[in-house]
Amino acid sequence: MWKDGQPFRYKTSESNGVERPGAGQLLQKLHQAYGWKLVDSHSGQPIGLETPTGKVSLEPGSQLEFALFPHQSLFEVEELLRDYDAQVDQIIQPWKGLCFLGLAVNPLNRVNEIDVIPSPRYAIMTDVLGKTGKLGTSMMRRTSSVQINLDYTSEKEAIEMLRVSLLLAPISTALFANSPFLDGKPSGFLSTRSEIWRNTDPMRTGLLNEAFTMGFDFEAYAKLLWNLPLMFVQNDQHEFVNANLCSLKQIAEGKLPGVSINPINCRSAVQQLFTEARLKPGYVEVRSVDGQLPAYRLASAAFWMGILYDQEARKKAFELLGHLSAKDRNELLVATSIKGLKAEFKELKVLQVAQALVSCAEQGLIKRGKKEESFLSCLKENVSKGLSPADKLLESFDKRWNRDILQMLKSCHLTIEKTVGEA
């Protein structure tokens, strides 16, 4: 967004007689400067880029997302993210007043102040999510997150990694809570992003309780996706159309004329499940981390690598939280989104659990032998003090910025840096 509080729009706009470039122009400039291939929407307008190291895309509210291709170590990821940040910074340097937020929720702009990019599927999603949850359109336009994709070696390991990712989602929310503001003031949540997602669409969000049932496997996950109500599909003319909440099963039964079961629509079903963790072909995607400043992006990846890639760490996760019921897990997620590491639930103290898990993650990374445990330093400091990033933001909001969001935006050297965001 711009430092005067105006949103970063898709199209070029004007403020006080000054022309302001938009996200579409940013993509064009990146294409011209670095030769990255433009990806256009069906209407021929740019909505993404293909680079040698990953894919750049725009989320519905013009959030800029960078998805790296797979790599062997976090040091490789760190270098590539640094290069990407520098390349984008070089393009926007002349655009005085534009800043990328190291936050998970737009702290100032309301939904109706943020345009949706020109994408047919996002137009459909706006219609559907405007009806399924009171904050569905906020999710699209105002949020960002860090999503971590980790591969598995077998079906058994994949299911175990998925369960651990879901089980620890409330703790991850506490550790990486970084969105305490909404509509220009504190929201009452340390992770407002988590609260927004809970109020997006109950049919496709949450902690995927089915994953904890006895015998849950790839086939059970496929059946879940087969019966998932879909927002959009592509018809036989390759156009995006409203699925009217028909599932793949119903499409196979002919209940959506002109639409067929094909790889594109099957892949679309995978993408339209928005749970706190989900399976994709070949990897588990962790989705419980708020959008972050650069150091915490890498810390979140290090934490989840240390846990999910280590069998002993996964076992410890079940020892700590495996006794919780589905209801308990959901209530714990609400509690940590409000209070972060200070949350307590029944006999469970979240800070103690978080400290134990950060230690497990560190040991898991040490076993990997790549020295990636160094990326946990900021996280270790936070758990030693019982603080999430949002706690620090709120302290500065009170003591340094006179409870004024615009003053916070102007202090970008402390709170605003380039970050990778996903809706």
FENURLIN-V35448 format. One record per pair of residues at least 24 apart in sequence whose C-alpha atoms are under 6 Angstrom apart, sorted by the first residue. I is the first residue (numbers start at 1). J is the second residue. Records with the same first field share a line. If there is no record, write none. Layout:
I->J, J
This chain:
1->98, 99
2->97, 98, 99
3->97, 409
10->62, 117
41->119
59->423
60->116, 117, 140, 141
61->116, 141
65->420, 421, 422
66->420
100->417, 418
101->416
102->292, 293, 416, 417, 419
103->178, 179, 291, 292
104->143, 144, 145, 179, 290, 291
105->142, 143, 179
106->142
107->181, 182, 183, 184
108->183, 184
111->138
132->201
133->199, 200, 201
134->199
135->196, 199, 200
136->200
140->423
143->423
144->291, 421, 422, 423
145->289, 290, 291, 421, 422
146->289, 291
147->286, 287
148->285, 286
149->284, 285
150->283, 284
151->282, 283
152->283
161->308
165->277
166->207, 277
169->288
170->333, 336
173->288, 289
174->336, 340, 341
175->388
176->289, 290
177->290, 388, 390
178->290, 389, 390
180->390
184->405
189->337, 338
190->337, 338, 390
191->337
204->273, 274
205->274, 275
206->275, 276
207->275, 276
233->265
235->259
291->421
293->419
294->419
299->375, 376
303->361
306->361, 364, 365
307->361
310->364
313->360
341->386
